[in-house]
Amino acid sequence: MPLATGIKLGPYEILAPAGAFPPTRATMKDSMHRMRRCECVLAICLAAALLTVPVAGAQNSGREGGGAKTSAPASELPLDLIRPEELAKALQSSAKPTVLNIGPRVIYVQAHIPGAEYIGPTANPEGLEKLRARAASLPRDSFLVIYCGCCPWEHCPNVRPAYKELKQMGFTRLKVLYIANSFGSDWVEKGYPTAKGE
Amino acid sequence: MLNHQGNGVTRKSAVFIAVIGLAAALYLHRRISSPKASSSLLPAPAIALTDLSGETLSPSSYKGKVVLINFWAAWCTPCRAEIPQFVMLQDKYRSRGFQAVGISLDDPEGALRDFCRESGVNYPIVKGNQKIAEAFGGVLGLPTTFLIGRDGLIRAKYQGATDFSKLEQEITALLQSGH
């Protein structure tokens, strides 16, 4: 036995209790009233959801940049990240990290983190060899930061090979600077200290 | 009575759709007008460029045209993904006075030539350097794209992945306006 039956009205079906068909004027009025309230609630919920999506995305980005290990596509290794504001603070402390730039030279010479040593793109074997040679003389427990910022984070061809190489060499305090979009937008335009030239 | 209530439902449906539409429009507006796309009215740098075929592209070469300058690299995945779109735009708007120019950064010339040939690039490609990048106010991430009006002013700058629907709208607007 059906619990309810309905009447088609435009795109809607108004439900009425079983046995109350055809619905009375009062029943239909009540159904319409409930339906209007549902529409309003649904509209507000959807509007709120749509408007908060970018904010939530930004918050996720911020969390990703946190000091802990963060997410990466399943096929990739997780990286120990450091956020720009954390690195800027560390650079002012007595325990400054060694900072290595593993990006393209044309960006490095326009702007780089003060004190950062240029290694070159580690997406290619020459760059990786330079990185190995430079890192060989560093204590394995030294505070070491690598960064690139050539292009959006998920597309950077340099940070992952460099991180993997240094981890294999045994560096225990290795961090990758999380640059979401580019060195320009996420470091220079944020007002963090910058040097220029070779 | 049913008609009256039916009209009420239709009216409420319209309000419902309008609210969702407004929310969607606001959402899209916030996404599209993110900091990645900004504009300024600085003049484009008056520098001569030499493309891969050895031809010199002087500022006068493009006088009165709408010019797109794309800083990119063949090793940059999102940059490579954009090339077919630039090829399409060059084909579509060439006759109306549109000219794209690619400036590649940190690419070995052999790899660059191979990529351009394989991708069917139909516009000049220049091997860029620090001087060229700084002439455009600095290029500190790829891809970065500038749109220059017929008047020689930089009308838009896209950092990161280009919003091609917005870009094409701006190109057509500039081609029509005479700016």
Boltz contact constraints between the chains, C-beta under 6 A:
constraints:
  - contact:
      token1: [A, 9]
      token2: [B, 6]
      max_distance: 6.0
  - contact:
      token1: [A, 10]
      token2: [B, 6]
      max_distance: 6.0
  - contact:
      token1: [A, 10]
      token2: [B, 9]
      max_distance: 6.0
  - contact:
      token1: [A, 12]
      token2: [B, 9]
      max_distance: 6.0
  - contact:
      token1: [A, 36]
      token2: [B, 12]
      max_distance: 6.0
  - contact:
      token1: [A, 39]
      token2: [B, 12]
      max_distance: 6.0
  - contact:
      token1: [A, 39]
      token2: [B, 16]
      max_distance: 6.0
  - contact:
      token1: [A, 43]
      token2: [B, 16]
      max_distance: 6.0
  - contact:
      token1: [A, 43]
      token2: [B, 19]
      max_distance: 6.0
  - contact:
      token1: [A, 46]
      token2: [B, 20]
      max_distance: 6.0
  - contact:
      token1: [A, 47]
      token2: [B, 19]
      max_distance: 6.0
  - contact:
      token1: [A, 47]
      token2: [B, 23]
      max_distance: 6.0
  - contact:
      token1: [A, 50]
      token2: [B, 23]
      max_distance: 6.0
  - contact:
      token1: [A, 50]
      token2: [B, 27]
      max_distance: 6.0
  - contact:
      token1: [A, 54]
      token2: [B, 30]
      max_distance: 6.0
  - contact:
      token1: [A, 104]
      token2: [B, 106]
      max_distance: 6.0
  - contact:
      token1: [A, 106]
      token2: [B, 105]
      max_distance: 6.0
  - contact:
      token1: [A, 106]
      token2: [B, 106]
      max_distance: 6.0
  - contact:
      token1: [A, 106]
      token2: [B, 130]
      max_distance: 6.0
  - contact:
      token1: [A, 107]
      token2: [B, 140]
      max_distance: 6.0
  - contact:
      token1: [A, 109]
      token2: [B, 130]
      max_distance: 6.0
  - contact:
      token1: [A, 110]
      token2: [B, 138]
      max_distance: 6.0
  - contact:
      token1: [A, 111]
      token2: [B, 140]
      max_distance: 6.0
  - contact:
      token1: [A, 150]
      token2: [B, 142]
      max_distance: 6.0
  - contact:
      token1: [A, 151]
      token2: [B, 76]
      max_distance: 6.0
  - contact:
      token1: [A, 151]
      token2: [B, 78]
      max_distance: 6.0
  - contact:
      token1: [A, 151]
      token2: [B, 142]
      max_distance: 6.0
  - contact:
      token1: [A, 152]
      token2: [B, 160]
      max_distance: 6.0
  - contact:
      token1: [A, 155]
      token2: [B, 77]
      max_distance: 6.0
  - contact:
      token1: [A, 155]
      token2: [B, 78]
      max_distance: 6.0
  - contact:
      token1: [A, 181]
      token2: [B, 160]
      max_distance: 6.0
  - contact:
      token1: [A, 182]
      token2: [B, 140]
      max_distance: 6.0
  - contact:
      token1: [A, 182]
      token2: [B, 141]
      max_distance: 6.0
  - contact:
      token1: [A, 183]
      token2: [B, 140]
      max_distance: 6.0
  - contact:
      token1: [A, 183]
      token2: [B, 141]
      max_distance: 6.0
  - contact:
      token1: [A, 184]
      token2: [B, 140]
      max_distance: 6.0
  - contact:
      token1: [A, 184]
      token2: [B, 141]
      max_distance: 6.0
  - contact:
      token1: [A, 185]
      token2: [B, 159]
      max_distance: 6.0
  - contact:
      token1: [A, 188]
      token2: [B, 140]
      max_distance: 6.0
